[in-house]
Amino acid sequence: MFKKIIFSLFLISYIAQSQNVVKGTFTGVNENKWVILYQLKGVNQNYIANADLVAGKFSFNIPENSPKGMYRLTYDIENNGFVDFLYNNESVEVEFDPKNQVETLKIIASEENKLYYNYLNEIEIIRQKLDANQLTFFRTVEEDKKEFLKDEYSKVFELYKSTQTKFEEISVGKLANHFIKSNQKYYSPAIINTPQEYLNSEKEHFFDFLDFNDSELRNSVFINQKIIEYVFYLSQSDDVQVQTALYKNAVVEVLQKIGENKALASEVSGTLMLAFTQMQNVTLVDFMLESIYKKLPKEFIDDALVLEIENKMKLSIGKIAPDFSWDVKGKQQRLSEYNVSDTYILVFWSTTCSHCLVEVPELYEYTKNNKNIRVIAVSLENDELGFNVYSEKFTNWTNVLGLEKWQNSIAQQYNITSTPTYFVLDASKKIIAKPEHIQDVKAFLLENSSPK
């Protein structure tokens, strides 16, 4: 028995020692109640665990076999509140004020993260000086001041190079070394004379220090963040068509840099497609899906991702509205074959919706005598009673009964979650507007519809 107790104590001790801890303290006024721990890998946030905050403190046990890489402590999802850290088989402890995390973050334990965050803080200060000198130079006319700025820039540039080299050397053999080397940014040894030359230099050298095949960087969001920055912040124009062309060129350039690494090309393409999906940019999403992503080898195509994107984009402005049919005196009429007008307003509403009973009759009065506009009113109901009453009032509309309300097949095709919901379609049934309220519908029609 005694031997068993000794063995049990030894086993408990061994298990305890085989685990590292990630813990932290929130300083200042704290309204947060929990923290979630994720492992970051490419575009994915892999959930690890969650912990309650007790007296402003939290703690996670990390098993010994946990993969090294970049992890994230998320404490405020709505306001994008998180702290990223490197994990390399050592305990990590942080302290910060959640209302001012950037300026208050302290690494209490973890030599790896102390080194990495010291680097980030030091190098950022120097970069700000270099950028400030360069920007001031562009705005300066006096030659003597320009010469002074050139001299100052050269001094700061040398400090930048020596600081970068110092941290690269002292981080050799550590996980942080991969991020420190790849975080380096190209700066011209001498100040650049014009903004256009500066922008050209930024784009030409943006990926000089990034190793796309570094597996340690892949176990993080580092590569994806750099690519997002290149595509969306170095390619800007106020002209929509020019902006689209710039985005396309930037995407092609990034994929050329990646080369034959199909796994990374798939991951990066997925990241960019999701970003363009969020922007509801039909042109760019279609370009990436059809010209890039679907042309990858089959094993690198995520069918679930394709379905998700296509579902999110099917109701975007510029897309053909999802087709559906309805009954007209025993015959089926299809939206795609319905050719009675130049402009269609598709409105989803319900006779049990108080907002609808205000807006929809107003819309009827506004459109009933306009021959260039046809309203297709899909009434989402649990029974026919209300629909029958209003169909007799809205005689100049096409009235469609959608039984089973939210579960109605047409409502689900159009992702309807609230009523009234409006879509404006052109003669080919392409979605040209998605007004939010009746006033928006009127404003759009006033600006775009042909005279009555």
N, C-alpha and C positions, 0 to 999 in steps of 0.2 A: 504493500500500500504506500509506504513512504517513498519507494522508488517511483511509483506512478505519480505521486504528487510532485516530486522533484522534476520528473519528465514533463508534466503538464505546465509547471511554472516556466520551465526552459522553453517549451513550445510557445507559450503566450509571450514570453520575452522576445523570442526570435521573430514572431509575427509583428510585434510592436516595432521592433527595430527595422524590419524590412519595409516599413511604410514611411513615406515622407509626408509632410504636412504643408498645405497651403492655407495660410490664415491671414487675417487682416483686422484692422481697427478703423472705424469711421470716426473722424474728428468733427468738431463743429456741430451745428444743429442737424440732426439726422431724422428723416421721415421714412427712410427705407426699412423694409422688414425682412428682406431675403437677399441672397446672392446666388447666382447660377454659375456653375463652372462648365466651360466648353473646351474641347480640343479643336483647334483651327487646322483645317487641312484643305488647301485650295479655296474653293467657294463654300465649303461646308463648315458648319458649326456643329460638331458632334457633342451631344449632351453627355456630361459625365455625372453630375450630381447637383443638388441644390442644398443650401444651408440657411437656416433661420439666423437672423441677427439677434444676438442677445447682449444687451447693454452696449450696442455698437460694435460687437465683435462677431466674427464668423470663422469657421475652420472646416477644412476638408482633409480627409486622409487619402493619400495617393499611394496605391499599391506599387511595389518595387518594379513590376514589369510594365508600368505605364510608359508609352512611347515618348521619347523626347520630342520637343518641338515647341510651337507657340500655343499658348492657352489663353483663355479669356475669362475674366470675372465680370459678369454682367449684373448690374445692380439697379438699373433703371431703363427698362425696354422702351418706354414711350419717348424718353429724352435722349436715347442713344448713350446711356451712361455705362461705360465699361473700362476695364484696365486689362491690357494685354501684357503677358510676361512669358519669359522663356523657361521651359522646364527641362532640366537635364539631370534627373536623379538626385536632386537636393531639395530640401525644404525651402519654401518661399514665404516671406512675411512682408506685408505691405501696410502702409498707413496713409490715409488721405481724407480730405474733406470732399464728400460726394458732390457738393455744390461748386467746387473749384478744384476738380481733380488734377488738371494739368499742372497747376502751380504748386499744389500741396503734396503731390505724391512722393512718398519716401519708401525706399527699399530697406527694410529693417534686417531681413535675412535673405541670403542667396547671393553669393559672390558673382555668379553669372549675370544676374540682373542688375546688381550694383554697377558692374562694369559696363553693361549695355546702356543703362540709363544715364550713367555719367558721360558716356560717349555722345548719346543723343543730345543731352543738354549742352555740352561744350561745343559740339560741332554746329548746333543750331544757332548759337550766339555768333559764331564766326561767319556763318552763311548770311545771316541777317546784315552783318557789316558789309560783306562783299556786295550783296544785292542793293543795299542802300547807297553805296559808293557808285555802283553802276547806274542806278536810276537817277541819282543826283547829277551824274555826268551828262546824261541825255538832256537834262533840263538846264544845264549851265552854258552860258554864252561866253563869258570872260575867259580868255586863254590862260591867264595866270591861275585862275581857280581850277580850270580843267587839268593843268599840269600838276597841281597839288593833289587833285583827286586820283590822277594816274599813279602818283607816288604812293599815296595811302593805299590804294587798291593793291599794288604790288606787295606792300608789306603784309597786308592782311592775307593775301593769297599764299604767301610763304608760311604764315601761321597755320592756314588751313591745311596745307600739304603736310606740314610736320605733325599737326594734331591727328590727322587721319592716319598717317604712318605709325605714330605712337600707339594708337588704339589697336591697329591691325596687328602690331608686333606683340603687345601684351595679351592679346586675346587668342593667340595661336593655340590650337588644340581644344578650344572651347566652342560650344555651340554658337555663342555670340559672334564669333569671328566671321561666320557665314553672312550674318546680317550687317555687321560693320563694314565688311568689304563691299557688299552689294548696295549699301546705303550711300556710298560715295557718289557725289555729284560732280560732273565735269564743270570746271570753271576755266575760262581762258586765262593764260598766264598774264596777259596784259588786258587792260580795260578795252571794251568793244566800242566802236565809234557810233554806230546807229542802232536803233531798236530793231530794224529788220535783220541786221547781221546777228544781233543777239538772239532773236527768235530762231533764226536758221541754225545757229550754234546749239541752242537748247534741243531742237528736234534731232539734229545730226548726232549728238553725243548722249542722248537721253538714256540709252541702254548700254553705254560703254562698260559699266561695271556690274551688270546684272547677268548672272549665269543661269539661264533658263533651265539647265539640266541639273542644278544643284538640288539634291533630294531633301536637304534640310530646309531650304526655302520653300519647297513644295509642301512641307508639313507646316504651313503657316498661310497667312493671307498676303504675304509680302509681294510675291510676283503679281498677283491679281490687283493689288492696290497700285502698283507701279503702272500697270497696263491701263487701268481706269484713269489714272492721272494723265497718261500720254494721250489717250483717245479723246477724253472729254475736256481737258483743260489746256491742251496745247493746240487745239483745233477749234477756233472760235470765229464765228461770223454772224452778223446781224441778218444776212440774207439767208432765207430758209434753204434754197436750192444749193447755194454755196456751202452752207453748213453740212448738208447731207453729203455732198461730195467730199468735204474734208473728213467727215466721219468714216466714209468708205475707204478713203486713202489710208487713214490711220489704222483701220482694222487690217487692211491688206499688209501694211508695213509691219505690224506686230506679228502677224502670222508668218511673214517671211523671216523675221528674227527667230521665231520659234523653230522653224525648219521642219525636220522630219519627226519631231517628237509628237506623235499623234495623240497620246494621252493628254499632254499639256495643251495641245491645240483644241481638243475637245473641251477641256476644262475652261480654258480662256474664252472660247466661243460661247459656251454656256453662260459665263459671267456677263459677257457683252450683250448677248441676246436678252437676258433678263433685265439688264439696264435699259436697253432700247424698248423692251416691253413696258417697263415702268413709265417710260416717256411716251408710250403709245405711238411710237414712230413706225408706222406700217412699212415704209420703204426700206428702212434699215433692218427691221426684223425679217421681212421677206428675203432681202438680200442675204442675210446671214444664214437663214434656214435653208434656202434653196441652193445658194451658190457656194456655201462653205460647210455648214454643219452636216447636212444630209449627204454630202459627198465624201465624208470621212468613212473609213472602213467600218463595217457594221458593228464590230465589237466596241467601238468608241462612241456610238450613238445611243443616247439615253431616250428611249421611246416615251417614257413618262414625262421627261422634260419637254419634248416636242409637243406632246399632247397638252401639257400645262400652258405652254406659250401660245399654241394655236387657240386654245380655249379663251385665254386672256385677250388675244388680239382679234378674235372674230367679230367683236362689236366696236372696233376702233374706227375712227373717221377715215374713210378711204376704202373700207372693206365692203363687199357686197353683203347686204343684210341676210341673215339666215333665212332660208326658205321655209314656208309653212303653208298649210291649206286650211280652208274653212268651208262650211256647207252653205250653199245658196240654193234654196228650194230643191234640195235633194241632189244637187250637183256640187262637185268639189272645185273650188277656185284656188289657185296657187298664187302666192305673192309674186313669184318670178314671172308669171304669165299675165299678171294683172296690168294692163296698159290703158289706163283711163285718164292719166294726168302727167304733167311735167314734174310735179313735186308731190311727195307723199309725207304726211305726218303719221307716224305710227305711235299711238299712245296706249300704254297699259294703265288701266284704272280699275276701280271697283265701286260698286254702289254702296258698299259698307265703309268706304274711306271718306272721312269728313273733308279732307283737303281736295279730294277728287270732285266732290259734289259742289265745290266752289269753282275750281279751275276748269273742269271739263265743260260745263255749260257755257262758261265764258269763252272757251276755245271754239265751241260750236257757233256761237253768235259771231265770232270774229272770222270764221272760215266758211260759213254755210253758203254764201253767195259768190265765193271765189272759184271760178271754174278751172283755174290753173293749179289748184291745190285739192288733193283728195286725202281725207283723214280716214285712217283705218284704226278704229277704236276696239281694242281687245279688252273685254270686260271680264276680269278674273273673279269668279263667283263660286259659291257653294251650291247655289240653285239658280233657276231661271227667272225668279220673280222680279228682282230689280232690273235685270237685263231687259226683260220684256217691256217694262214700263219706259225705260229710257230709249230703247230702240225706236219706239213710236214717236219720241220727241226729236231724236237725232236722225231725221229722215234723209238728210243730204250726206250722211256719212256711210261708210262701210262698217257695220257693227258685227263684231265677232265674239261669240260666247266662249269663254275659257273656263270650263268647269274644273273643279278640284283646286281652284285658286292657285296657291303657290306651287302646287304639285302639277299644275297644268303643263303639258309638254311644250307649248309655245313659250310660256313664262320661263321655263327652265332653259330653253334654247337661248333666250335673251337675258339670262341671269337676273331675272327680276326679283328684287328683295324688298322693294317699296313702291308705292303708287302715289301719285301718277309718275310714270317714267316716259320720257319723250325721245323719239328718234326722228330725224328729218332725212328723207331719202330722195335721190334724184330719179329721173325717168328710168335709169337702168337698175334701180333699187340699191345703189351705192349709198352708204351712210355719209351724209355731208355735215351733219350737226347732231349734237346730243344736248339740247337745252335742258336746264335744270328745273326752271319754273315757267309758268305761263307767260310771264313778262319776257323771258329769254326767247321763248318761241315767237312771240310777236315781234321782238326786235330783229330776230333773224329773218323772218318773213318780210318785214318792212324793208330790210336792206338788200335781200337777195331775190325775192319773188318777182315774177313778171307782173305788169299791171293787170288789174282785173279786167 
